[in-house]
C-alpha cells in the first residue's frame, strides 16, 4: 500500500510540478536566446540625404555604399532621376 501511495504522489503531484517548471525553464531560455539574437542582429541606421538627383551624385552614392559595407542600414533620400552609378 505504501508503494501505491508513492506512485500516486509521483504521478499526480511531482510529475506535473516538474513538468511545469521544465516548461517555464524552456520558455525563459527561448526568450533569452531570442533577445540575444535580436541584440546581435541590430544594425545601426543612417540616412544619406541628397539635395537633388541621387543618380547625379556619385559621391553620395559611394558614401552610402561605404556605410553599408561597414554594417550600417542605409537609406538614400533624394529625388529620383537618373539611375545610380
C-alpha positions in Angstrom: 0.0 0.0 0.0 2.9 2.3 0.7 4.2 1.7 -2.8 0.8 2.6 -4.3 0.8 5.9 -2.4 4.3 6.7 -3.7 3.2 6.0 -7.2 0.1 8.2 -6.8 2.2 11.1 -5.4 4.8 10.7 -8.1 2.2 10.6 -10.9 -0.2 13.3 -9.8 1.8 15.6 -7.6 5.5 15.5 -8.6 5.3 14.9 -12.3 3.0 17.9 -13.1 5.1 20.1 -10.9 8.3 19.1 -12.5 6.7 19.4 -16.0 5.5 22.9 -15.1 9.0 24.0 -14.0 10.6 22.4 -17.1 8.2 24.3 -19.3 8.9 27.6 -17.5 12.7 26.9 -17.9 12.3 26.3 -21.6 10.2 29.4 -22.1 12.7 31.6 -20.3 15.6 30.0 -22.2 13.8 30.8 -25.5 13.1 34.4 -24.5 16.8 34.9 -23.5 18.1 33.4 -26.8 15.7 35.5 -28.8 16.8 38.7 -27.1 20.5 37.7 -27.6 19.8 37.0 -31.3 17.9 40.3 -31.8 20.6 42.3 -30.0 23.3 40.8 -32.2 21.3 41.4 -35.4 20.6 45.0 -34.7 22.5 47.3 -37.0 23.0 51.0 -36.8 20.8 53.1 -39.1 21.9 56.1 -41.2 20.1 58.2 -43.8 22.1 59.8 -46.6 20.3 63.0 -47.8 21.0 64.3 -51.3 19.6 67.7 -52.2 19.0 66.9 -55.8 19.1 63.9 -58.1 20.6 60.8 -56.4 21.8 59.4 -59.8 23.8 62.5 -60.5 25.6 62.4 -57.1 28.1 59.6 -57.3 30.0 60.8 -54.2 26.9 60.4 -52.0 26.2 57.0 -53.6 29.8 55.9 -52.7 29.3 57.3 -49.2 26.1 55.2 -48.8 27.9 52.1 -50.2 30.8 52.6 -47.8 28.5 52.9 -44.8 26.6 49.8 -45.9 29.9 47.9 -46.1 30.6 49.0 -42.5 27.3 47.3 -41.4 25.0 50.3 -41.4 21.4 50.2 -42.6 21.5 52.9 -45.2 18.5 54.9 -46.6 19.0 57.2 -49.5 16.8 60.3 -49.5 16.6 62.5 -52.5 15.0 63.0 -55.9 14.7 60.0 -58.3 16.0 60.8 -61.7 18.9 59.0 -63.3 20.0 55.5 -62.4 22.5 55.1 -59.6 26.2 54.8 -60.6 
